[in-house]
């Protein structure tokens, strides 16, 4: 099979040097946690004001500090407790627009790790009347149980000094049927939220803000789009709608503009969206049967930090877990077939380091933050369409975004083994302008050196290009 690197890589163009903070989109301060670990980006944020936005009422400006926003002291205290010292680039531009009055809708697109969640959480907290702690006032929708619970945690952390703040997760099994929703802020999944509203266990009459995270997936009419539209139809017509995602394909953006009419927009061009802190590699496996053997060889590298292995199906996840455990490797598998409480436990064990290697489907591809993840493996290349007829660049981006979080180092390794997987990865690489680094199953010393060179470095190295093999370092 043709060498993938010769098709899409330009190794001569990639500098072989330590990544500097200014060159590679990650400030030293962020890497050291000085800004809550957010990625500091060097691009200009593109802003498009709605036709209804009156420049004289709410001028477009940037803020260099959270204090300039005029947020209540308890919210600022929460930011300080999280070590958020200054806004990220996306927050500088988005927050003044989102918290201004009268409230305006927003469609925001920004790469992983740039502070999207904190941006919409600050907006939500700025809208809540804390004298009504059990009256639902803000609804935050996410595609998975895990992400909804994570958002709940962020709201609680940033709002830890806000007296009478109550946050509930509207996910299966979490809301009491006797009391219903009794919180000012609710983070949940569309199906459960719809059920609660229909059973009159969720009073939506005083909701002020609707946030949809991972909006490209949530508004996709092939996915959760119908459920989100039904939920929206039951909410007050005056509600402020905030749509956030790392990616917005054109057809979804068109729908988003109808879903959130007259919205201000903040976005990046798609070629700027590849996750900057991640060295992206690929393994050219001889055939499909040898993918598993190569995966096991990588196990020692996976446990330097922690790792996520993405597979196509639940059955594949279970089978790989069974085989790896039989071979003496400690791994866990998490997917939609598990009961909700079991999923919570598995993710908690992964977050705390009790489990270091997690096998999963796309259920964890979006939004989940586990700072220790240093490696993502695409055991199966993400595909979409009937019969997996075309590659899925958006899911690839979201998957690899599980590593290299908050300016830390990260490696992604994608497995190819036949023409279809080879061509799919080639198209994804071309779409994002990625120079993939080849790993060889026939020279394991060199493969280990290339991966360790990144994982053990002091900060993210997005433009990493390996030196020729130096046997003294192997």
C-alpha positions in Angstrom: 0.0 0.0 0.0 1.2 3.5 -0.8 3.0 5.4 2.0 0.4 7.7 3.6 3.2 10.2 4.6 4.2 10.7 1.0 0.7 11.6 0.2 -0.1 14.1 2.9 3.0 14.9 5.0 5.5 17.5 4.3 8.2 16.7 6.9 10.7 19.2 5.4 8.2 22.0 6.2 7.9 21.1 9.9 10.5 22.7 12.2 12.4 20.3 14.5 12.6 22.4 17.6 11.0 22.9 20.9 7.6 24.6 20.6 7.6 28.1 21.9 4.6 29.6 23.6 4.2 32.4 21.1 4.5 30.2 18.0 2.3 27.3 18.8 -0.9 28.7 20.4 -0.1 27.8 24.0 1.1 30.3 26.5 3.6 29.3 29.2 1.1 30.7 31.6 -1.6 28.5 30.3 0.6 25.5 30.3 1.4 26.1 34.0 -2.2 26.7 34.9 -1.9 30.5 35.2 -5.1 31.0 33.3 -6.9 27.9 34.4 -4.9 26.0 31.7 -6.8 27.5 28.7 -5.1 27.4 25.3 -4.1 30.9 24.4 -4.5 31.3 20.6 -2.8 33.6 18.2 -5.6 33.9 15.6 -8.0 36.8 15.3 -11.5 35.8 16.4 -14.0 36.6 13.6 -17.1 38.3 14.9 -20.3 38.9 12.9 -23.0 41.1 14.6 -26.7 40.3 14.2 -28.7 42.8 12.2 -30.5 43.7 15.4 -27.3 44.5 17.3 -27.2 48.2 17.9 -23.6 49.4 18.1 -24.5 52.4 20.2 -26.4 50.3 22.7 -23.8 47.5 23.1 -20.5 48.3 21.3 -18.3 45.5 20.2 -15.2 45.5 22.4 -12.8 43.1 24.0 -12.1 42.8 27.7 -8.7 42.2 29.1 -10.0 41.1 32.6 -13.1 39.5 34.0 -13.5 42.5 36.3 -14.3 44.7 33.3 -17.4 42.6 32.7 -19.0 43.8 35.9 -20.0 40.4 37.1 -21.2 40.0 40.7 -18.4 39.4 43.2 -19.3 35.8 44.0 -18.8 34.9 40.4 -15.5 36.7 40.2 -14.5 34.9 43.4 -15.3 31.6 41.8 -13.1 32.4 38.8 -10.2 33.3 41.1 -10.6 30.0 43.0 -10.3 28.2 39.6 -7.1 30.3 38.9 -8.8 31.9 35.9 -6.8 35.2 35.8 -7.8 36.6 32.5 -10.3 35.8 29.7 -9.2 33.6 26.8 -9.4 34.9 23.3 -12.9 33.6 22.7 -14.1 34.9 26.1 -12.7 38.4 25.4 -15.0 38.7 22.4 -18.0 36.6 23.3 -18.7 37.5 26.9 -19.4 41.2 26.4 -21.9 40.3 23.7 -23.5 37.4 25.7 -24.0 39.2 29.0 -25.2 42.5 27.5 -28.8 43.7 27.7 -31.2 43.2 26.1 -30.0 39.5 25.8 -28.9 38.5 22.3 -28.6 35.0 20.8 -25.1 33.7 20.0 -23.5 31.1 17.8 -19.9 30.5 18.8 -17.4 28.2 17.2 -14.0 27.7 18.8 -11.4 24.9 19.1 -11.3 22.6 22.1 -9.7 23.9 25.3 -10.3 27.6 24.6 -12.8 28.2 27.4 -16.2 27.7 25.7 -17.7 26.1 28.7 -16.6 28.8 31.1 -18.0 31.4 28.7 -21.5 30.1 28.6 -21.4 29.2 32.4 -20.5 32.8 33.2 -23.4 34.0 31.0 -25.8 31.6 32.8 -24.7 32.7 36.3 -25.0 36.4 35.3 -28.7 35.8 34.4 -29.8 33.8 37.4 -31.8 35.4 40.2 -30.4 33.6 43.3 -33.4 34.6 45.4 -35.3 31.8 43.5 -33.0 28.8 44.1 -35.5 26.1 43.1 -37.0 27.9 40.1 -35.5 26.8 36.8 -34.0 29.8 35.0 -31.3 28.3 32.8 -31.2 25.1 30.7 -27.9 23.7 29.3 -28.3 20.8 26.9 -25.5 18.3 25.9 -25.5 15.1 23.8 -24.4 12.7 26.5 -24.9 12.0 30.2 -21.2 12.4 30.8 -21.0 15.8 29.3 -24.2 17.0 31.0 -22.7 16.0 34.4 -19.4 17.6 33.6 -21.2 20.9 32.8 -23.1 20.6 36.0 -19.8 20.4 37.8 -18.3 23.4 36.1 -21.4 25.5 37.0 -21.1 24.4 40.6 -17.4 25.1 40.7 -17.5 28.6 39.2 -20.6 29.4 41.2 -19.3 27.9 44.5 -19.6 31.3 46.2 -23.0 32.1 44.8 -25.4 31.8 47.8 -28.4 29.6 47.1 -27.2 28.2 43.8 -28.7 24.8 43.0 -27.7 22.9 39.9 -29.2 19.6 38.9 -28.4 17.1 36.1 -31.5 16.1 34.0 -30.1 12.7 33.0 -31.8 9.3 33.4 -32.3 8.3 37.0 -31.0 11.6 38.5 -34.3 13.6 39.0 -36.7 12.5 41.7 -40.2 11.8 40.4 -41.6 13.0 43.7 -40.1 16.5 43.6 -39.2 17.0 39.9 -36.7 19.7 39.0 -35.9 21.9 41.9 -32.9 24.0 40.8 -32.2 27.3 39.2 -29.7 25.8 36.7 -30.3 22.5 34.9 -27.8 20.6 32.7 -29.3 17.7 30.8 -29.8 15.6 27.7 -32.7 16.4 25.3 -34.6 13.2 25.8 -34.7 13.3 29.6 -35.5 17.0 29.5 -38.4 16.4 27.2 -39.8 13.7 29.4 -39.6 15.9 32.5 -41.4 18.7 30.7 -44.1 16.4 29.4 -44.6 14.9 32.9 -44.9 18.5 34.3 -41.9 17.9 36.5 -39.9 20.7 34.9 -41.3 24.2 35.1 -39.9 26.0 32.1 -42.0 29.2 32.2 -39.2 31.3 33.8 -36.3 30.0 31.8 -34.1 32.9 30.6 -31.2 31.1 28.9 -30.9 28.0 26.7 -27.4 26.7 26.0 -26.7 23.9 23.6 -23.2 22.5 23.8 -21.7 20.5 21.0 -24.3 22.2 18.8 -23.2 20.7 15.5 -24.1 17.3 16.8 -27.2 18.4 18.7 -28.7 20.3 15.8 -27.9 17.7 13.2 -31.3 16.6 11.8 -29.8 13.1 11.4 -29.1 13.1 15.2 -30.6 15.0 18.1 -32.0 17.9 16.0 -35.6 16.9 16.3 -35.4 16.5 20.1 -33.8 19.9 20.5 -36.4 21.5 18.3 -39.2 20.0 20.4 -37.6 21.2 23.6 -37.2 24.7 22.2 -40.8 24.8 21.1 -41.9 24.4 24.8 -39.7 27.2 26.1 -40.5 30.9 26.4 -40.2 32.7 23.1 -38.0 35.4 24.7 -35.3 33.0 25.9 -31.7 33.8 25.0 -30.1 30.9 22.9 -26.4 30.2 23.0 -25.0 27.6 20.6 -21.4 26.4 21.2 -19.3 23.9 19.3 -15.8 23.3 18.0 -17.2 22.6 14.5 -20.2 23.9 12.5 -20.5 22.2 9.1 -22.3 24.5 6.6 -25.6 22.7 6.6 -25.7 22.7 10.4 -24.7 26.4 10.5 -27.7 27.2 8.2 -30.0 25.4 10.6 -28.4 27.0 13.6 -29.1 30.4 12.2 -32.8 29.5 12.0 -32.7 27.9 15.5 -31.1 31.0 17.1 -32.4 33.8 14.9 -30.7 37.2 14.7 -27.7 35.7 16.6 -24.3 37.3 16.9 -21.7 34.9 15.5 -18.1 34.2 16.6 -16.2 31.6 14.6 -12.9 30.4 13.1 -12.1 29.1 9.6 -12.0 25.3 9.6 -8.4 25.1 8.6 -7.6 26.8 11.9 -9.5 24.3 13.9 -7.0 21.4 14.2 -6.1 21.0 17.9 -2.9 22.9 18.2 -1.4 21.1 21.2 -1.5 17.6 19.7 1.1 15.7 17.7 -1.0 13.7 15.2 0.4 10.4 14.0 -0.8 7.3 12.2 0.1 3.6 12.2 0.1 1.7 8.9 -1.0 -1.8 10.1 -0.3 -4.7 7.8 -4.0 -5.9 8.0 -7.0 -5.7 10.3 -6.1 -8.8 12.3 -2.8 -7.2 13.4 -4.4 -4.0 14.6 -5.0 -5.7 18.0 -1.4 -6.9 18.4 -0.1 -3.4 17.6 -2.6 -1.9 20.1 -1.2 -4.2 22.8 2.3 -3.2 22.0 1.3 0.5 22.6 0.0 -0.3 26.1 3.2 0.7 27.9 3.0 4.1 26.2 -0.7 4.5 27.0 -0.1 4.3 30.7 2.6 7.1 30.8 -0.4 9.3 31.4 -3.9 8.0 30.5 -5.3 7.1 27.1 -8.6 6.8 25.3 -9.1 4.2 22.5 -12.0 5.0 20.1 -13.7 2.2 18.3 -16.7 2.0 16.0 -19.1 -0.2 17.9 -20.0 -1.3 21.5 -19.3 -4.9 20.5 -15.7 -3.9 19.4 -15.2 -2.1 22.7 -16.3 -5.2 24.7 -14.2 -7.6 22.6 -11.0 -5.5 22.8 -11.5 -5.2 26.6 -12.0 -8.9 27.0 -8.9 -9.7 25.0 -6.7 -7.1 26.6 -7.7 -8.2 30.1 -7.1 -11.8 29.1 -3.6 -10.7 28.1 -3.0 -9.1 31.5 -3.7 -5.5 30.6 -5.9 -3.3 32.9 -8.5 -1.5 30.8 -12.1 -0.5 31.0 -14.8 0.0 28.4 -17.5 2.7 28.5 -20.4 3.0 26.0 -24.1 3.6 25.7 -25.1 0.0 26.6 -24.0 0.5 30.2 -26.5 1.6 32.8 -26.2 5.3 33.7 -24.8 4.8 37.2 -22.3 2.3 35.9 -21.2 4.9 33.3 -20.8 7.5 36.0 -18.6 5.1 38.0 -16.4 4.1 35.0 -15.8 7.8 34.1 -15.0 8.7 37.7 -12.5 5.9 37.9 -10.8 7.1 34.7 -10.8 10.7 36.0 -9.1 9.7 39.3 -6.5 7.5 37.6 -7.9 4.2 39.0 -8.2 3.2 35.4 -5.6 4.5 32.9 -6.9 3.1 29.6 -10.5 3.6 28.5 -12.0 1.9 25.4 -15.1 3.8 24.2 -17.3 4.7 21.3 -18.2 8.2 20.1 -20.2 8.6 23.3 -17.0 10.2 24.8 -15.8 11.9 21.7 -17.3 15.3 22.6 -16.5 17.7 25.4 -15.2 15.4 28.1 -12.2 16.9 29.9 -9.8 14.6 31.7 -6.5 16.5 32.1 -4.3 13.5 32.4 -5.1 12.1 28.9 -1.9 12.1 26.9 -2.9 9.8 24.1 -5.9 9.1 21.9 -6.0 6.1 19.6 -8.4 6.0 16.6 -8.6 2.2 16.4 -11.3 2.7 13.8 -11.2 5.9 11.6 -14.4 7.9 12.2 -16.9 7.5 9.3 -20.4 8.8 8.6 -23.2 8.3 6.2 -25.1 5.2 5.3 -22.7 2.2 5.2 -19.9 4.5 6.5 -19.5 5.8 3.0 -17.4 8.9 3.9 -14.9 10.1 6.5 -16.1 12.2 9.4 -13.6 15.1 10.0 -15.7 16.7 12.7 -15.7 13.5 14.9 -12.0 13.1 14.2 -11.4 16.6 15.6 -13.6 16.0 18.6 -11.9 12.7 19.4 -8.3 13.9 19.3 -9.4 16.9 21.3 -9.7 14.6 24.4 -5.9 14.8 24.7 -3.6 17.8 24.8 -6.2 19.6 27.0 -5.4 23.0 28.5 -2.0 23.4 26.9 -0.6 20.0 27.9 1.1 17.5 25.7 -0.9 15.1 23.6 -0.5 12.4 20.9 -3.2 11.0 18.6 -2.5 7.8 16.7 -4.9 6.7 13.9 -4.8 3.1 12.7 -5.1 2.4 8.9 -5.0 -1.1 7.4 -6.7 -1.1 4.0 -7.5 1.3 1.2 -10.8 2.6 2.6 -9.2 3.5 6.0 -6.2 4.9 4.3 -8.2 7.1 1.9 -10.5 8.2 4.8 -7.6 9.4 6.9 -6.0 11.0 3.9 -9.2 13.0 3.3 -9.4 14.1 6.9 -5.8 15.2 6.8 -6.3 17.2 3.6 -9.5 18.8 5.1 -7.6 20.2 8.1 -4.2 20.6 6.4 -2.5 18.1 8.8 1.0 16.7 8.3 0.6 13.3 9.9 3.7 11.6 11.4 4.1 8.0 10.3 4.8 5.2 12.9 6.1 1.9 11.7 5.0 -1.4 13.2 8.3 -2.9 11.9 10.6 -0.6 13.9 9.3 -0.5 17.4 12.3 1.3 18.9 11.7 4.2 16.6 8.0 4.2 17.2 8.4 4.3 20.9 10.9 7.1 20.7 8.7 9.3 18.5 5.7 8.9 20.9 7.7 9.3 24.1 9.5 12.3 22.7 6.2 14.2 22.7 4.5 12.7 25.9 7.6 13.3 28.0 8.2 16.9 26.8 7.5 19.8 29.1 4.7 21.3 27.0 2.6 20.7 23.9 4.5 20.4 20.6 2.0 20.8 17.8 4.6 21.1 15.0 6.7 18.2 16.3 8.7 16.5 13.6 10.9 13.6 14.7 14.6 13.6 14.3 16.2 10.7 12.4 16.5 7.7 14.8 19.3 8.3 17.3 20.3 4.9 18.7 21.8 6.6 21.8 18.3 7.8 22.7 16.3 4.8 21.7 
